[in-house]
Amino acid sequence: MKSSGGHLKLGKYFNQISILCIILILAILFTILNAAFITPDNLMNIVRQASVNIIMAMGVTFVMVSGEIDMSIGGVACLSGISAALMLKSGMSMALVIPLVLCIGLAVGLVNGFVVTRFKLPSMIVTLAMMNITNGTASLLTSGTAVYGLPEGFSFLGRGYVGIFPFQVVVMALIVASAWIILSKCLFGRYAYAIGGNETVTRLAGVKVVHFKIAYFMICSVLASLAGMILTSRLMAGQPSLAGNSMMDIMTAVVIGGAMGSGGGVVGSLLGALLLTIVANGLTINGINSFWQMIITAVILLMVIIVRKIKK
């Protein structure tokens, strides 16, 4: 058992070092192609661009290390952003809107977790259905049009600064630190790895697997709601198409980080999200068509899955 655990730990560190090496190689390549890539302003821009995806990736990590998957995060972010925009435009205060919108995420996660565990359905199918429900609801609420005229104070979530650091980056750092502590130091997080490793054995050990799985889905959806509000604040508009492509990027980031079943974790997911942001930023700076970014992201995902399959 010690040998197996040590091998798993070594593999996780090797994966993280591999991602860091790829990030370094890409940074050097993009800098050679265009020196603007390495400027402080662009590096901060990369961190800002990555922060929202990292926030959502932290929630997905909880779900994926427990052996499930949540495809609804983009829809939850979209519905949350639209809901926040409509509430704010109606005159409600931010102090009330933010917790209410987070409750929307909490409710969606509860439904996802309940349906998956109660009816023993594949989480991919359930959350894909939820993605359509949330996206469709967001469009119905606005008849498919954007919501403008949000109060200026709301912009602080996506555009404000705390000292020299963007507020959304500070929020991301706090969430990453909290996720790392929970998954690596607390029983609540360690149970996620145990469930993902062998759900039957974990249940026989007396762990209430159903309760924990529902909780992981709820964490995932709440963080997606938070990300949706930050994106809406950055745009200062509620967009029915908000976070439309984020699901693929975040799933790819978490898979690259190794958070499948009982593997991976917070650091891997963070590095995976950062890697994809660097790819997108570097290609944009060098004038590469955005459609290539979608193709490259998909190719990276396939390559990672194939490499992991060969290693097994």
Secondary structure, DSSP 8 states (H G I E B T S, - for coil): -HHHHHHHHHHHHHHHHHHHHHHHHHHHHHHHH-GGGGSHHHHHHHHHHHHHHHHHHHHHHHHHHTT-----HHHHHHHHHHHHHHHHHTT--HHHHHHHHHHHHHHHHHHHHHHHHHTT--HHHHHHHHHHHHHHHHHHHHTT--B----GGGGHHHH-EETTEEHHHHHHHHHHHHHHHHHHHSHHHHHHHHHHH-HHHHHHTT--HHHHHHHHHHHHHHHHHHHHHHHHHHHTSB-TTTTTTHHHHHHHHHHHTT-STT---HHHHHHHHHHHHHHHHHHHHTT--HHHHHHHHHHHHHHHHHHHHHH-
